[in-house]
């Protein structure tokens, strides 16, 4: 999986470059867990390049959300394509995540006193 990570005001902005599916989700989960374990507790996943997500991808996103929460951090999602958003709504997972239309809106939602 090609995972681009950049820093924006102490927030890790992660952009997966592949579908989140059975093949890529274990790598995504492993890399995201390592990122959080490495001290990046405030994470934004930019899904604007993700064209497909299946149950394995949803499971990986949920596992990473839980891990971030256990570390007293946050994981937010941005830029969901219509088909990815539809899957999130169909599975009711949109209620589990904070989802924003774009990266700028998501970044603005993080509190400025993250510590």
C-alpha positions in Angstrom: 0.0 0.0 0.0 1.2 3.5 -0.9 0.5 5.6 2.2 1.5 9.3 2.0 2.0 11.0 5.4 2.5 14.7 5.9 2.4 16.9 8.9 0.0 19.8 9.3 0.1 21.7 12.6 1.0 18.6 14.6 -1.7 16.6 12.8 -0.6 13.6 10.7 -2.5 13.8 7.4 -2.5 10.3 5.8 -3.5 9.7 2.2 -3.9 6.1 1.2 -3.1 5.7 -2.5 -5.0 2.4 -3.1 -8.4 0.9 -2.4 -9.0 -0.2 1.2 -9.8 -3.8 0.5 -8.9 -7.4 1.6 -5.4 -7.0 0.1 -4.4 -3.6 1.3 -6.2 -3.2 4.6 -3.7 -5.3 6.7 -0.9 -3.1 5.6 -2.9 0.1 6.1 -3.8 -1.1 9.6 -0.2 -2.0 10.4 1.2 1.3 9.1 -1.4 3.4 10.9 -0.9 1.5 14.2 2.9 2.2 13.9 2.2 5.9 13.2 0.0 6.2 16.3 2.5 4.1 18.4 5.2 6.5 17.2 3.4 9.4 18.9 1.1 10.7 16.2 -2.2 10.6 18.2 -4.1 13.2 16.1 -4.6 11.7 12.6 -6.6 12.7 9.6 -7.2 10.2 6.9 -7.7 11.8 3.5 -9.8 9.3 1.5 -10.1 11.5 -1.6 -7.9 9.1 -3.6 -9.7 5.9 -2.3 -12.1 4.7 -5.0 -13.2 1.5 -3.2 -13.6 0.2 0.3 -14.8 -3.3 1.4 -15.6 -4.8 4.8 -11.9 -5.4 5.4 -11.1 -1.8 4.8 -13.9 -0.7 7.1 -12.6 -3.1 9.7 -9.1 -1.6 9.4 -10.5 2.0 9.8 -12.4 0.9 12.9 -9.4 -0.8 14.4 -7.3 2.3 13.8 -10.0 4.5 15.3 -10.1 2.4 18.4 -6.4 2.4 18.7 -6.2 6.1 18.4 -8.9 6.5 21.0 -7.1 4.2 23.4 -4.0 6.4 23.0 -6.2 9.5 23.9 -6.0 10.7 20.3 -8.3 11.3 17.4 -8.9 9.9 14.0 -11.0 11.8 11.5 -11.9 11.2 7.9 -12.1 13.6 5.0 -12.8 13.6 1.3 -14.9 10.5 0.9 -15.9 9.8 -2.6 -19.6 9.1 -3.2 -19.3 5.4 -3.4 -17.1 5.2 -0.2 -19.5 7.5 1.6 -22.4 5.3 0.6 -20.7 2.2 2.0 -20.1 4.1 5.3 -23.7 5.1 5.4 -25.0 1.7 4.5 -23.0 0.1 7.4 -23.9 3.0 9.7 -20.2 3.6 10.3 -20.6 7.3 9.5 -21.8 7.5 13.1 -18.5 6.2 14.5 -16.3 8.6 12.7 -16.0 12.4 12.4 -16.3 12.9 8.6 -15.5 16.1 6.8 -16.0 17.1 3.1 -12.3 18.0 2.7 -9.0 18.2 4.4 -9.2 21.9 5.3 -12.5 21.5 7.1 -11.2 18.5 9.0 -8.0 20.2 10.0 -10.0 23.2 11.3 -12.0 20.8 13.5 -9.0 19.7 15.6 -8.7 21.7 18.8 -5.7 24.1 18.9 -4.6 22.8 22.3 -3.9 19.2 21.3 -0.9 18.8 23.6 
